[in-house]
Protein backbone atom coordinates (compact mmCIF):
# COMPACT_ATOMS: atom_id res chain seq x y z
CA UNK A 1 0.00 0.00 0.00
CA UNK A 2 2.90 2.36 0.64
CA UNK A 3 4.14 2.00 -2.95
CA UNK A 4 0.73 3.02 -4.28
CA UNK A 5 0.73 6.18 -2.17
CA UNK A 6 4.13 7.22 -3.55
CA UNK A 7 2.89 6.96 -7.15
CA UNK A 8 -0.20 9.07 -6.57
CA UNK A 9 -0.34 12.82 -7.03
CA UNK A 10 0.72 15.06 -4.17
CA UNK A 11 -2.61 16.90 -4.31
CA UNK A 12 -4.98 16.77 -1.39
CA UNK A 13 -7.64 15.45 -3.76
CA UNK A 14 -5.74 13.06 -6.02
CA UNK A 15 -8.88 12.05 -7.91
CA UNK A 16 -8.87 15.46 -9.62
CA UNK A 17 -5.91 14.47 -11.83
CA UNK A 18 -7.66 11.32 -13.00
CA UNK A 19 -10.93 13.18 -13.59
CA UNK A 20 -9.19 15.90 -15.64
CA UNK A 21 -7.41 13.30 -17.79
CA UNK A 22 -10.67 11.45 -18.43
CA UNK A 23 -12.39 14.73 -19.36
CA UNK A 24 -9.68 15.51 -21.91
CA UNK A 25 -9.94 12.04 -23.42
CA UNK A 26 -13.71 12.44 -23.70
CA UNK A 27 -13.26 15.82 -25.43
CA UNK A 28 -10.96 14.20 -28.01
CA UNK A 29 -13.54 11.47 -28.66
CA UNK A 30 -16.34 14.02 -29.08
CA UNK A 31 -14.20 16.13 -31.42
CA UNK A 32 -13.47 13.11 -33.58
CA UNK A 33 -17.14 12.09 -33.77
CA UNK A 34 -18.27 15.64 -34.60
CA UNK A 35 -15.28 16.43 -36.86
CA UNK A 36 -14.29 19.47 -34.79
CA UNK A 37 -11.25 20.40 -32.72
CA UNK A 38 -10.42 20.91 -29.06
CA UNK A 39 -8.58 23.88 -27.58
CA UNK A 40 -6.20 23.54 -24.67
CA UNK A 41 -3.15 25.10 -23.07
CA UNK A 42 0.21 23.68 -24.12
CA UNK A 43 3.35 25.27 -22.68
CA UNK A 44 1.48 28.49 -21.87
CA UNK A 45 0.04 28.80 -25.39
CA UNK A 46 -3.49 27.99 -26.55
CA UNK A 47 -3.55 25.40 -29.33
CA UNK A 48 -6.19 23.66 -31.44
CA UNK A 49 -5.94 19.89 -31.87
CA UNK A 50 -7.81 18.35 -34.79
CA UNK A 51 -9.09 14.75 -34.90
CA UNK A 52 -6.26 13.79 -37.27
CA UNK A 53 -3.71 14.77 -34.59
CA UNK A 54 -2.66 18.08 -36.16
CA UNK A 55 -1.91 20.74 -33.52
CA UNK A 56 -1.86 24.42 -34.51
CA UNK A 57 -1.69 27.66 -32.50
CA UNK A 58 -5.06 29.19 -31.64
CA UNK A 59 -5.54 32.82 -32.66
CA UNK A 60 -8.74 34.28 -31.20
CA UNK A 61 -8.97 37.20 -33.62
CA UNK A 62 -11.18 36.35 -36.59
CA UNK A 63 -11.93 32.79 -35.48
CA UNK A 64 -15.42 31.51 -36.12
C-alpha positions as CSV (number, residue, x, y, z in Angstrom):
1,X,0.0,0.0,0.0
2,X,2.9,2.4,0.6
3,X,4.1,2.0,-2.9
4,X,0.7,3.0,-4.3
5,X,0.7,6.2,-2.2
6,X,4.1,7.2,-3.6
7,X,2.9,7.0,-7.2
8,X,-0.2,9.1,-6.6
9,X,-0.3,12.8,-7.0
10,X,0.7,15.1,-4.2
11,X,-2.6,16.9,-4.3
12,X,-5.0,16.8,-1.4
13,X,-7.6,15.4,-3.8
14,X,-5.7,13.1,-6.0
15,X,-8.9,12.0,-7.9
16,X,-8.9,15.5,-9.6
17,X,-5.9,14.5,-11.8
18,X,-7.7,11.3,-13.0
19,X,-10.9,13.2,-13.6
20,X,-9.2,15.9,-15.6
21,X,-7.4,13.3,-17.8
22,X,-10.7,11.5,-18.4
23,X,-12.4,14.7,-19.4
24,X,-9.7,15.5,-21.9
25,X,-9.9,12.0,-23.4
26,X,-13.7,12.4,-23.7
27,X,-13.3,15.8,-25.4
28,X,-11.0,14.2,-28.0
29,X,-13.5,11.5,-28.7
30,X,-16.3,14.0,-29.1
31,X,-14.2,16.1,-31.4
32,X,-13.5,13.1,-33.6
33,X,-17.1,12.1,-33.8
34,X,-18.3,15.6,-34.6
35,X,-15.3,16.4,-36.9
36,X,-14.3,19.5,-34.8
37,X,-11.3,20.4,-32.7
38,X,-10.4,20.9,-29.1
39,X,-8.6,23.9,-27.6
40,X,-6.2,23.5,-24.7
41,X,-3.1,25.1,-23.1
42,X,0.2,23.7,-24.1
43,X,3.4,25.3,-22.7
44,X,1.5,28.5,-21.9
45,X,0.0,28.8,-25.4
46,X,-3.5,28.0,-26.6
47,X,-3.6,25.4,-29.3
48,X,-6.2,23.7,-31.4
49,X,-5.9,19.9,-31.9
50,X,-7.8,18.4,-34.8
51,X,-9.1,14.7,-34.9
52,X,-6.3,13.8,-37.3
53,X,-3.7,14.8,-34.6
54,X,-2.7,18.1,-36.2
55,X,-1.9,20.7,-33.5
56,X,-1.9,24.4,-34.5
57,X,-1.7,27.7,-32.5
58,X,-5.1,29.2,-31.6
59,X,-5.5,32.8,-32.7
60,X,-8.7,34.3,-31.2
61,X,-9.0,37.2,-33.6
62,X,-11.2,36.3,-36.6
63,X,-11.9,32.8,-35.5
64,X,-15.4,31.5,-36.1
